């Protein structure tokens, strides 16, 4: 049996690295007494694969992992949502789980875009609108990034599916961006600083991951998956 789990990462735990989050989940599987399948060889590892890595310091309502079990679980899979959340540290919560069909593709291959919200501390609605307009009107947004120890130049503009000001708070303006992940993912921070190198970013949160095909898009959950409400941060 293969499962796909959606989880949230909120609050102080957003400063935890992707590798440490993977260790949290391995401990949670043991605490929840799930019959996790392991690889063979001298160093067996649980058969768990994560989706797109979340930048350290960002929150998320839409993280995903795929898990292979050595045997079926007793009872309905939806019962795993509270069971896993109880085994995880504050700020990490399972929010949905579903059974994957045989041959389902990997999250890294399937996800085509992500939706983000970005706070701009101190920015008013007009200045935020000007920043958005400058990004959308740009013919190119060229940045040089290091990949595998070598500088690589990319144009980020084709990855911008949408970008808009969606509100303001006492701290500043809030943007919503949908950014493509193929062939390479784009982070909201690097997109905005490509246009304005001195822009100040507040809280950045991934709210959705999307699979798009033939003009339709959906979240990467199996059709029968339980869909618990998006979690709010638990007290740290």
N, C-alpha and C positions, 0 to 999 in steps of 0.2 A: 504494500500500500504506500502510495506517495501522497503527501499532503502539501498544500500551500497555505502559509500563514501570513496574514497581514498584521503588522504591529505598529504602535506609536512609540516615538522617542521624544519626550517632552521634559522641559525643566533643566535642572543642572546636569542631568545625564547627557545632555547634548554635547558636552565637552569630552565625552568618552569616545575613544577611537573605535573605528569599525572592527578592528581585531578584538578589542576588549568586549564589544557587544556580542561578537561571536562566542566568546568564552562565557558570557552571561547566559546565552541560550543553551550552551552545552550543559551548564550546571542546572538550568531550569528543566531540561529534558530528564536529567537524572532524578531531580526532586519530584517531578511529576510522574516518574516511573513509566516513561514511554518506552516501548520496545524498539529503540532506534537501531537501524541497520548500520553496520560498520564495514569499512574497507578491509581488505586482507593485508598480508605482509607483516613486516616487523613493527610497524607503527600504525596500528588501526586507528582510523579517524571516523567520526560519525558522518553518515552520508547526508550532509546538509549543504545547500548552496544558497547564497544570498543574492539578492538583486543588486541594483546599482548602488554603489557606495554613497553614503551620505557625507557631505563635507563636515568635518569636525566643527562644532559650534552652531550647527543648524538643527532646528527641530524638524519633526516629521510626524504626519498623521498617516503616512502611506509607505511604510517599509514592508518588504516581502522576503520570505525565505521559503525554500522547498526542502522537504524532509522526507526521507525514505524510512519506512518502518519494516522491521523483520517479520512482524505479524500484524494482523488487524487489531484495532483498539476495541475494547469492550464498550458497547453502548454507542450513542450517536456522537459524531465528531464535533458537533456544536458544544458538547460538554467540555471540550478541550480548551475553549476560550477562557473561562474563569480559572480553570485548573492551571493553565500555563501562566496567566497573569499573576496568580498567587505565588508562583515559584520564581518570579522575576523581581528585580529591584525596583524601587520607586522611580517612576518616570518612563519605564518600559512596560507596555501592556499589549497583549494579544487582543485584536479587535475583530478578527474574522478567520475562519479556517474552512477549507474545502478539500475534497478528494480530487487529485489530478487523474485525468484519463491517461492510459498508456500512450507513450509517444509524445506527450506534451512537451513543447519546446521550453528552453531555459528562459528565465527572466531576462538575462542579459541580451538574448536574441530577440525577445518579443516586444519589450517596452520601447515605444517610439518617441514618447515625450513625457515631460513632467510639468505639473503646475506648481508654482511657488507663490508665496506672499513675501513681500520684502518691506520692512519698515525703513523710512528715511528720517531719522531724528532731526528735528529742527527745520525740515523742509515744509513749506506751505504747498497748498494745492497747485498754485500757478507754477512755482518752480519745478514741482514734480512733473506737471504736464509738459513743461518745456524739455525736461530730460527725456521723457517718453517720446516726445515728438522728434527729438534729435536722433534717438535710436532708430525709430521707425523710418525716418527720412534718409538715413544714411545708406549710401550705396554699398559700403563695406565697413566692417568693424574688425580690423586686422589686429591680432595679438600674437605675441611669441610666447609659447609655453614650453616648459621642459618636459620631455617624455623619454623615459629610459635613458636619462643622462644626456640627452641631446636637445638643442633648441629646435622647436617645430613651429612654423608660422601657420596660423589658421585664420579664416574669415568667419566670425561668429554670426554675422547677419543672417545667413540662410537658416540658422537654427531658431530664430525668433518666430514662433508661431503666432503669438499675441503678446501684447504688453499694454497695460492700462493702469491709470490711477483709480483705485476702487474705494478710497475713503481717506479720512484724516482722523488722527487721535490727538490727545493732548501732547504727545511726543512729536508728532509729525505726520507726514503723508504715508499712505500704504499703497504699494503697487502689487499687481498680480501679473505674473508672467507664465506663459506656457513655452517651454524651451525643448527643442528636439534633442534626442539622445543618439541619433544615428548620423554619421558613422562614429561621432564622438560626442560625449555629453558636454553641456555648457552649464556653468554655475552662474547664478544670478549676479554674484559679486563681480566676477570677471567680465560679464557682459556690461554692467553699468560703469565700471571703472574704465573699460575700453573707450567709453564716450566721455566720461568725466573722471579723471584720475583722482580727484580730491573728494568725490562723493562719499558721504558717511553712511554706512549701513548699520541698521539696528538688527532686530530679530529677523532671521530668515527661516521660513518654514516650508517644507515640501508638503503639499496637501493632497496630491494625486499623482499616480503614475498611470499612463495610458498605453493601450495597444490600439493602433489604428490600421485598418485594412478596408479597402474598397469603399472609402468614404464614411465608414462607421468607426467609432472608437468605444472602448470599454476598459474597465479596470481589470488587472490580471488575476481575477478570482474565478475559480471554476463556477459554472452556472448554479450549482446546488449549494454554494458556500453560504454559511451563515454570515450575516453582515451586521455585526454589532455596531452601535453608534461610535463615531470617532471619539477616542478617549480624551479626557482632559488630564493635565498633569496631576499626578498624585503628590502629596507632600513629601519633600525630600528629607 
